[in-house]
Amino acid sequence: METALCIFMLFLAGVSANITGQHVTTGECVCVAGTNVNARTSASLSASVGAVLNTGDCFKIHGGILTHDGYTWYQLSHVSGTQNLWVAGTLLNKAAASSCSGGSSGSCTATAKSLACQLLQMHNSGKVHLWDRHPSGVHDNAYALNNIRDTCNGHQASRSHYTCSECRSPGAPGGHVCLSETLLRYLVDLGTHGYIHINEIAGACHSCHSYHYRGTAVDIDPGSRKHELISKCSSMGGWPNDEINHIHCQFNH
Ligand SMILES: *[C@@H]1O[C@H](CO)[C@@H](O)[C@H](O)[C@H]1NC(C)=O
């Protein structure tokens, strides 16, 4: 009776998950069920946390399956940028291939991919900087660097999933979004003409209806190029906003 009730309540809460012991194959898509799920650098509770995941974050099985510390751990592909991280099977569900980036409904345009790869190359050579943190201190796979890496790898960009004073409910939505080609072109163009520090793209928590969640907005450190950031945003059809410690630029699509 107790077990039946417990299972019933798990279903009610919508957190029922557990792929432990199920047959899974490399490349199969699994999704996280739960909030603040730790994805670790190796199959152990004491391994460092490479990313914090939430319901709706889906990844392909990379191949590794190991039992340790009372859990069966599954190695997932490209959880944080190119990092393959480990998640306990009790927090994973099998999902349709389309839930994983790279599936037909998950992939973005070839132009977006190519622009993101150009931007990543600029980052790797120090010409631009894609931030690998959020001002909130929350760790997830939605840093500007992760957004660009994932897009360059042909995946959608991750959105954060947490609340803030600008949006107490429901908070940043989580899940994934394709980044706008216009937005990427704006960033590549700026990077071609000098250094920029890109704070946030699809990540972090903003106002509830923020264009960041649509993949069409960016926050950039103004540095010494404030007027250029603003005028280029306008000239490309966007709306710039001087938000004091950063320039926000958003596009319609
Ligand atoms: C998950 O499934 C395995 C295999 O069936 C089982 O041994 C384990 O108790 C389950 N864990 C949870 C938390 O449901």
The ligand as an SDF file (V2000), in Angstrom:
LIG
                    3D

 14 14  0  0  0  0  0  0  0  0999 V2000
   15.2580    2.5260  -10.5000 C   0  0  0  0  0  0  0  0  0  0  0  0
   15.1930    1.3150  -11.1930 O   0  0  0  0  0  0  0  0  0  0  0  0
   16.0220    0.2870  -10.6660 C   0  0  0  0  0  0  0  0  0  0  0  0
   15.9420   -0.9020  -11.6160 C   0  0  0  0  0  0  0  0  0  0  0  0
   14.6070   -1.2960  -11.8010 O   0  0  0  0  0  0  0  0  0  0  0  0
   15.6110   -0.0560   -9.2400 C   0  0  0  0  0  0  0  0  0  0  0  0
   16.4610   -1.0250   -8.7090 O   0  0  0  0  0  0  0  0  0  0  0  0
   15.7030    1.2360   -8.4070 C   0  0  0  0  0  0  0  0  0  0  0  0
   15.2190    0.9760   -7.1070 O   0  0  0  0  0  0  0  0  0  0  0  0
   14.8750    2.3500   -9.0380 C   0  0  0  0  0  0  0  0  0  0  0  0
   15.1270    3.5640   -8.2780 N   0  0  0  0  0  0  0  0  0  0  0  0
   14.1710    4.4770   -8.0330 C   0  0  0  0  0  0  0  0  0  0  0  0
   14.5740    5.6520   -7.2130 C   0  0  0  0  0  0  0  0  0  0  0  0
   13.0320    4.3590   -8.4550 O   0  0  0  0  0  0  0  0  0  0  0  0
  1  2  1  0
  1 10  1  0
  2  3  1  0
  3  4  1  0
  3  6  1  0
  4  5  1  0
  6  7  1  0
  6  8  1  0
  8  9  1  0
  8 10  1  0
 10 11  1  0
 11 12  1  0
 12 13  1  0
 12 14  2  0
M  END
$$$$
